[in-house]
Amino acid sequence: MSSQLESLRQHTTVVADTGDFEAMRAFRPTDATTNPSLILKAVQKDAYRPLLEQAVRDHRDESPARIMDRLLVAFGREILAIVPGRVSTEVDARLSFDTRGTIERARTLIAWYEAGGVARERVLIKIASTWEGIQAARVLQAEGIRCNMTLLFSLVQAAACADAGAQLISPFVGRIYDWHRKAQGAQWDDAAHAGPADPGVQSVARIYRYYKKFGIPTEIMGASFRNVGQILALSGCDLLTISPELLGELERTEGEAPPLLRPADAAADPVGAVDAGEIAFRTQLNEDAMATEKLAEGIRQFVADARKLDGLIEAQLRR
């Protein structure tokens, strides 16, 4: 019998959620995703520190933030030498509420990739799913710069990203699960909220049905998993980005991963079209405590890790 990972590959594109090149070689994902937190973790390992040192050595006259972007592109180019598909590279989270700044930074990242011989079709620019980030994606997509909308926790965010023509969205499963588990406290029942009953899984499944019902071409990539049960419950999703630890668990476990999400099932979903205009977006997001809190928390976390990366770069500049 094949492993759950091999079975999952039959129904879903498997993506590696890591900055670890060896993990990518081991698990053979189609695509890979990165973010400042993953790159921060990677460059603190001896194997990847030379990438940091070279970025600083080659661009000493640039700001730490710009060198950080150089480092992200360096990682991305190395990743694209391993995976056959695409890499996601994230715009600095400090620009999450700056439409113009996000557009300019994305254009720079793509220009650097292209200068290094990488076609823009192999790069997804990750942008936080704020209203400002979504409007940046609208402009970038029109220019042929493909966007991966991250920190997505609600249907209205998904609807707005689709309206902007985003290439791909990354709804976060585990962080939704975390919020509901914390909110319920002692009343939380793990068994009652496992698999398809997991609130994070249900959120992605709802978005999946919405997109398929209305023929929306934007790709859906479930992200931020806490356990393999969440992954298996989303088999059939367009893509799933998975950490090396959970990829390993799936590979070691024999069994099937039958598709639980199927386009044909979406037609019967009673959901109506979601208003994705600015007022409706801000109102609905504000009314969703979980999505509001997790979006803000996610931005703060990525900003904190970006500042830590700045600190490593500044320390390297002083040498």
N, C-alpha and C positions, 0 to 999 in steps of 0.2 A: 504493500500500500504506500502511496506517496505521502509526503508531508503535507500538513495544513498550508504551509507556505506555497508549495507547488500547486496545490489545489486552488488557493486564492488567486494565483497568477492567471488562472484560466478565466476568471471573471472580472478582475480588477487590475489596473496598472499599479504595480508596487513601487513605491518611492522610498528612498532612504532619508530619514530625518536625522542627519548627522554631518559633522565636519571631518569625520574619521575616514580617511581614504581606504584603510585596510578593511574596515567594515563594509565599505561599498564593494570592494573586490570580492569579499567573502559571500555576500548575499545577492550580488548581481541585480541590483534594482534597475529599472528603466530610467528613472529620473532621480534627482537628489535635491533636497531643500536645505538651506542654511539660514541662520539668523545670527545677530550679534552674540547671543548667549552661547550658541554652539561654537562659534569661532573663538570666543573668549576661552571656552573650555579647551578647545583644540590647541591653541597657541601656548598654553601653559604646559603642554607635553613636549618632551625633548624632540620628538619626531617632527613636530610642526613648527617649532620655534624658528628654524631657518627662514621660513616664509615671512615671519614678522621682521626678522633682522634684515632680510633683503629689501622688504618694502620700505623700511626706514632708511637703509643705506642708499637706495636708489632715488628717494624723494625727500631728502632731509630739509629741503627748502620749502616744503609744503606744510600746511597746518596738520595737527594730529587727526582732525576729522577727515581731512582729505586723504591722509595716509591710511586711515582706517578703511576708506573706500577702496584704495589701491589694494589693501590686504584682502578685502572681500572678493575683489575681482581675481586676485592671484589664486585664492582658494577655488573660486569658480572655474577657472581655466584648468586647474589640476583635476577637479572633479569631472569636467567634461572629457578629459582624457581617459576616464574610467567608465563612465556611464554612456550608453548609446543615445540617450534622450536629452533632457533639459536640466538646467540648474536654476534654482531660485536664489536671487541675491537681493537682500533687503535694503531699502532706503533707510537712512538714519531715522530712528523713531522720534528724534527731536524735531522732525519735520512733519509729524503726524497731523498737525493743524495748519500747515502751510502749503497750500495748493501749488503756488508758483515755485517755492523751494523744492517741493517734491518733484515737480516736472523737470526742473533744471538738474537736480541730482540724478534722476533716472536717465536723462539724456547723456550725462557725463559717463555713467556706468556703462551704458550701451556703447558709447563711443570708444571707451577703453577696451571693451571686449572685441569690438570690430577691429580696432587697431592691432589687437593680438591675434587676429585671424579667426575669431569666433563669429559665426553668423548670428544675427539678432534673434533668429527663430529658435535658437537653442537656449535662450536666456529668458527667464521670467523675472520681472522686477517686482519684488514684494513690497506692498504698501498697506499700511493699517487701514481698516475699513471704517474710517471716520468719514463724515460728509466731505471734508476737504480732500482726503485721500482718494475718495471715489471720483471726485471731479477731476483730480489730476489724472486718474486712470482713463477717464473719458478722452482727455486730450492726447495722452500717450498712445492709447490704442489706435486713435485716428492716424497717428504717425507711424504705425507699424511696430510700436514697442509694446510687447505683450506683458500683461500684469497679472500677478498672483495676489489677490486680496486676502490679507491675513487678519488675525484678531477679529474673527467673525463669529458672532454668537446668536444671531437672530434672523428671522425670515425677512424682516424689512431691510437689513443690511444686504442680504443676498439679493433681494429684489432690486435694490438700488445699484448694486454691482452689475447685475444683468442689464439694467437699463443703460449703464455706462459702456456696455460692450466689453467688460473685462474678460480676459482669456480664461481665468481660473479663479475659484474661491477656495479658501482653506478654513472651513468651519471647525472650531475647536471642540472636540468631544470631551476630553478629560477635564478641561477647566470648567465646563458646564456641570459635569458630574461633581467636581470638587465643590462648587458653589451650593448645589442642592444638598449634598451630603452635610456640609457645614450648617446650612440653614435649618435642616431638620434635626440636627444634633442627636440626642439619645433616641429619637423616634425613627432614625434612619434604619432601614432593613436592607442589607446588602443583597440578600437572595431575591427580595421583591423588586430590586432595581437592577437586576443583572440582564445582560444580553439586550434583546429588543426593548426591554422595559427601562433601560438606562436612559436618564434624561438627556445626556449628550448624544446618544445614539438616536433618540427620538427626534432631536433637533435637526440632525443631518438628514434623517429619513424624510422629514417634513420638507426640507429644502429640495431634496432629490425629487420628491413627487411633484413639487411645485414647478421645478425646472422642466421636468419631462412632460408634465401636463400641458404646459404652455409652449413647448418646443424651443426652449431657451438653449442656445449652443454653449454657453459658458460651462466650463468643466468644473466638477465638484471633487475636491480632494479632502477627505476627512483627515483630521490632524489631531495631535495632542492626545495620545492614548495612554490610559493607565493600566490596561490589562488586555489580554488577547480576546476575551469575551466581547469587548467593544469592537474590536477589529472584525471578528467573525460575524458579528451582527450586522456589519455594514458591507459584507461581501456583495459585490455587484455594483458598488459605488464606482464612479469613473476612475478615481485614483484614491489611494490611501498612503499617507506618508507615515512611516513607522520607524521607531528608534531601533538601533542595533540589538538592544536587549530583547525586545519583543519579536524582532525578526528571528533571533536565535531560538526563542521559545517556540515559535511557529514552525521553524525548520526541524526542531528536534521531536515534534509531536506528529505522530501518524494520524491521518484522518482526512475527512473531506471538509471543504469550506463552500458549501452550496450557496448560490446567489440568493440573498434575502431581499435585495433591492432589484426590482425589475421594471423597466420602462413601461411595460404593458399594464402594470398594476396602477400606474399613476392616473390613468384616464378617469377612474372612478372616484378619485379624491375630490371631496366637495369644496376644497379651497377655491376662493375667488382671487382675481388679480389684486395684487397689493399696490397701493399708491406709493410710488417711489419718489415723489416730489420732496423738496427740502423740508417743508413744514411737517408733512406727514412722517418723513424719516425721523426728524428730531423729536417729534411728539411720541411716536411709537417706541423709539429707542429709550426715551426718558421714562416711559411707562413700564419698561422691562428692567426691573432692578438688577437681575442677573446680568443681562447683556451690558447695561451701563457700567456696572461695577467691574466686570471682567475686562471690558475694553479699556477702561481707565487703568486698571491694575496692570494689564499686559503692556500698555505703553510705558508706564512707570518702570516696569521690570526691564524692558528692552533699553530704555534710556539709561538706567543704572548700569547695565552691562556695557553699553556703548561708552559711558564715562570710564568704566574700568579699563576698557580697551584703549581709550585715550591715555589713561595713566600708564599702561604698559608701553605704549608708543613713546610717551614723553620720557619715561625712564630710559628707553633705548636711545633716544635722541641725546641724552646727557652723557652717554658713554663715549 
